[in-house]
Amino acid sequence: MASDVVPWPADLAHAYRAAGCWRGESLGAQLWRWADDHPDRVAVADDTRRLTYRELAVLADRLAEGLDRLGLRRGDSALVQLPNTWEFVVVLLACLRADVAPVMMLPPHRESELGAIGAHVDARAVIVPGMWRSYDHEALAHRVLPRLADKARVLVCGEPRREASARLGDLLEPAPGDDAAQRRERLDVRAPTGAEVAVFLLSGGTTAVPKVIARTHDDYAYNIRCAVAACAFDARTVYLAALPAGHNFPLANPGILGTLAAGGRVVMVGSPRPDAVFAAIEAERVTVTAAVPAVVLRWMDAAAATRHDLSSLRYVQVGGSMLSPDVAARIRPALGCGLQQVYGMAEGLICYTRPDATDEVATMTQGAPISAYDELLVVDRDGTPVPPGGIGELLTRGPYTPRGYYRAPQQNAESFTTDGWYRTGDLVRITAAGHVVVCGRVKDLINRGGEKISAGEIEQLLQELPEVAEVAAVAVPDPMVGERVCAVVRLHPERSLTLTAVRAFLTARGVAAFKAPEHLVVVDQLPHTPVGKPDKARLRALVSATLSDA
Ligand code: J2J
């Protein structure tokens, strides 16, 4: 429902339209423009299938009508939990064509995440891979159904094992008398006009009110256009999606959608493992890919010994968590390609170092915003702007940074100022040349290899353990993944607790495995702030002292 999405103020919306940022066109409608321009060019490839732009458009349209037959209507939403395969792209574009908003879940998500988010957005379908990495996602989807909208359906990419599931392959088959042109017209008539929700992206925790970001066709299309321009993507671009495709970074910055908009080729690979990635780079002559620092470190370690030819690779885009300048400087020698740093967020604002940046800018900064209409403000704890070049929390707003989370008025009062600035929770400084340098953060989360874990979510869950009197989750620095979760607990008298028990509890609660603590510290007393909350700064110091002694 439109009222659940916080709109931009009317005068600004008008200004963004007048300036040509918002064009009133659905992302789905663009698919056919691309297909008409270069129907026979390869749009998407994985190691099982290659689709031309025309084939992609035809399959997306078929599936769009298939979703309608399953009972999904304009304005509905569907949880999409698919690995990086050609089907991911078809499902994404089918949703955009059908005006069904895909909710970008990740393959490691379980009942806790799918249930909470599915209920929050009132999802009408769960689209899953069947079996993936020995895990039965079809069964997971059926366990989640009771928490979703009435008559919600499970759609399986693969061979369903239950009668109640629909099979994706069936919806992609031509029906007798299949007529692509007529179907295209039928769908064009129903196309959204811009302000409708195109996709739902996820942010942070899921236990209380999930933070779900509704991105409109207008704002996301603009974001994608600006990202394509900032990264100079064009028809020669061969983009490898190695990060989980449901993340905003590989999805649209410029990622999958940006590559398609530029007329390039998207290559989907099911894992960011060096062997899989290097083989795909060689096979498809990949020119650009995206990674979080933890992943690029693994690639750098493996590159020296690889027999694969990586010479087609021109850039690797790195973002999502802190990249140290010395690792940044080693990327070109190790991988033989340039580095483009990215500082971005599913909430909107995206910054890049440009392809022609000096080495200093590319290694030492996280780049500049992609739009001239992005507004950035660096403030101190009281909300007062700091002097130029000073460190403070970054606030931002602009034509592709929504003004609130979906259906979350209380959260919005915290995360947005009354005049519409989004509080990023990141500490930054902005150089004289306008480049953002990320210096730390004030928000209470743990950034494990680019996956954001809400400390509050983990604390709330662990508080359910009968042994636990009080708990705090903090980040522990880690050379490989940047940070890992450490649970600090005070136990009830005479009780004991092990890390294994904590992890087993979270698995049983249906929480994604990447969120489970990897360290456990038991204390007699938790340090508190004057207002009685666990003192995270002192806890981090205590934990690092305890773990380094161990
Ligand atoms: C330090 N922290 C960073 C960076 C993001 C492109 C790139 C990344 C994301 C993303 C994205 C960082 N150095 N270079 O959506 O399109 C941390 C900040 C930020 C948070 C956002 C994209 N780049 N971060 O990471 O929504 O704390 O988006 O606020 O997952 O990641 O996380 P997320």
Residues whose N, C-alpha, C, O or C-beta is under 5 A from the ligand:
A	BS01	J2J	L202 N248 F249 N253 V318 G319 G320 S321 M322 L323 V342 Y343 G344 M345 A346 E347 Q366 T424 D426 V438 G450
